């Protein structure tokens, strides 16, 4: 449907005192939610590069 935005997953009330004092309730709630999700679902660890072959250039012989 045109001219309709996306509905938020979590409704956050931003009161006029929050607006006047520069507090961002949406940002605070989003950070708390993200930190909570990180505790329950830790980030994946990158794979090790131990099985990758060495593709560096060979050393050159000394010059004479």
Secondary structure, DSSP 8 states (H G I E B T S, - for coil): -TT-----SS-----HHHHHHT--HHHHHHHHHHHHHHHHS-------STTS------------
